[in-house]
């Protein structure tokens, strides 16, 4: 079920009303049972067979968590059980997401040594939606118990609800038990302000998805499908638009997820903090897909020694997390190159000691407008990140390199025409307004309609819904980009 | 736990009541504002009312002016004018034996709601000729049966007209062999539901851009599945289309000396073209001019002819008929 579908428009209010009716009777079990059932329905409507994978991952980590804790109380670390969790979840991912990739890579490698083999080992496997997200979430639970950050829950229902909580089940934010599980095990009470914040976030998320991402999608698809005939100007436009598309799509999803959770009295972690206003690549990674980058930081980078080891080892650690992060996105060399490119862009920032420089402040911190220096920094970071997206968006490495080659050789200027014949200026105005508005709200990603005057707020709601109607295109595929990961 | 106690306990959460109340008020006010915005920017199309006249011809209610709007953000915006005869045209149709007249009969392409009525194919032909009056009998959705029925129903008028051009889209316009007025469509368009849709511009706009399609699809999912299985028959063959054509011509004979079929030869089967030649039916092809054109001939978001396409169609008719 998609957040931007009619089914969800019926599903959400129904679950919301039932949930708060149940809450009236102070029965947490029934309330969590309802959320779990709703989550399984939400996921099962896509493909019920893959519910068994979620259930398997839930059962394994539930018992692993208890076993690690028991071992620790007996003086043992419980490493064996931790490895069991990692092995199980990585195997699930490995089989459904990476099996064919490794088979193809093996065949290519053998071919490189002059032994062509005809592979019959690849399988026709459907990638279960959200598998990369919920396996990482369950693993983080076992890891947190292992590192003694949390204690395991004895309540299976609570744990299953934590794993399958429908707002964030299929595309995150990848939650930590320390945040989400604690809220699930405690009584939630309805708070008016929280519900209103949730509704505002849902509306803002729908705008980002249905207007920004879906509005741009036909142009990006057209440019990347025909890049071999397009001049450099169109390619620059295509990849820049893709930057906005993927941001609108994924951060829109996260906003709807966070907003929906708020309706149920639950606070999810922020996943995006205006990455387009980053002053260097390190700041970008503190603002983009935060739940994943902090996952890798906590469970991979720091256990490897992080930056508290020698410079060489730190650089090695940076390379590892970026390459793994790239590979997490998909079984394709393009994602590995994308990760590698970001590692190369991050290392100089790290070596100059500027990787934590902007951790606790935003651009134009104490002023209305950014300084010229800041504008230059924003532009440079956006350019680097956008350039890396050529790898992210291309079907293959060959496509990426031909795209890049044309970017530097095909200088003949030709104005780009929208594939459906729509006016291009509409989109440029839309993006300019969007960027300016996001700049205005850059300090608080969880409060998109922060106006004191209720009249101004009302006008903003109306304009956002009006723009959804203005940019609606029934020919666009409405699914979210990150579902494929 | 009775239903009453559930509702009671739920309703008495004051915050919840406040939330629902506010959502309802905001929703109503936002919908009203959207209605105003849609009206202010004239994003909605205006469909002129239709009816079936005493001769059994489906047409528009006479003397009606409005604007046709296509796509979101008013991608195409044009004015139409329904004349006394119930067709979109810049002129009234007053056929006589003394004047030189040309009638063009066809579907939405000839009706021309996608262009300003004063820039139609007929007007383009008149501008390029001397003293010729062009009557455009266009009506969206018409097929050959409708067109020939019109010729037959108003035979007195058409007898006076010097040239008759019938626009034919092969094979779509040859799907049936007999004419029957589409009373169901007229009834549907005059139903309360459609009247409400036409009154509420927001609803009309949303429906026109496909915004309401997901809701319709959800409601009609089962019916659609049935339709698909019903339509899963083999495509009709040329033989059948030609048989339909023959039957229609037999039912509504045409004056071959002054009647021509306007069509795109590239999209028409050779069998049909040969059949026309054999039976002495004149054919005007505009496809070759379209093929040679360096500029697009159709609107991109709507496959009707654009200004260039209409120019080329007008030229094809003038050249072929030697007007």
HADDOCK unambig.tbl for C-alpha pairs under 7 A between the chains (distance, minus, plus):
assign (segid A and resid 6 and name CA) (segid B and resid 214 and name CA) 6.51 0.50 0.50
assign (segid A and resid 6 and name CA) (segid B and resid 215 and name CA) 6.35 0.50 0.50
assign (segid A and resid 21 and name CA) (segid B and resid 6 and name CA) 6.65 0.50 0.50
assign (segid A and resid 21 and name CA) (segid B and resid 10 and name CA) 5.75 0.50 0.50
assign (segid A and resid 24 and name CA) (segid B and resid 9 and name CA) 6.85 0.50 0.50
assign (segid A and resid 192 and name CA) (segid B and resid 15 and name CA) 5.57 0.50 0.50
assign (segid A and resid 192 and name CA) (segid B and resid 19 and name CA) 6.70 0.50 0.50
assign (segid A and resid 420 and name CA) (segid B and resid 300 and name CA) 5.95 0.50 0.50
assign (segid A and resid 420 and name CA) (segid B and resid 301 and name CA) 5.51 0.50 0.50
assign (segid A and resid 421 and name CA) (segid B and resid 300 and name CA) 5.28 0.50 0.50
assign (segid A and resid 421 and name CA) (segid B and resid 301 and name CA) 6.11 0.50 0.50
assign (segid A and resid 422 and name CA) (segid B and resid 75 and name CA) 6.95 0.50 0.50
assign (segid A and resid 462 and name CA) (segid B and resid 30 and name CA) 5.59 0.50 0.50
assign (segid A and resid 462 and name CA) (segid B and resid 34 and name CA) 7.00 0.50 0.50
assign (segid A and resid 466 and name CA) (segid B and resid 34 and name CA) 6.50 0.50 0.50
assign (segid A and resid 470 and name CA) (segid B and resid 72 and name CA) 5.54 0.50 0.50
assign (segid A and resid 470 and name CA) (segid B and resid 73 and name CA) 5.50 0.50 0.50
assign (segid A and resid 471 and name CA) (segid B and resid 72 and name CA) 6.66 0.50 0.50
assign (segid A and resid 472 and name CA) (segid B and resid 211 and name CA) 6.96 0.50 0.50
assign (segid A and resid 474 and name CA) (segid B and resid 210 and name CA) 5.62 0.50 0.50
assign (segid A and resid 474 and name CA) (segid B and resid 211 and name CA) 6.85 0.50 0.50
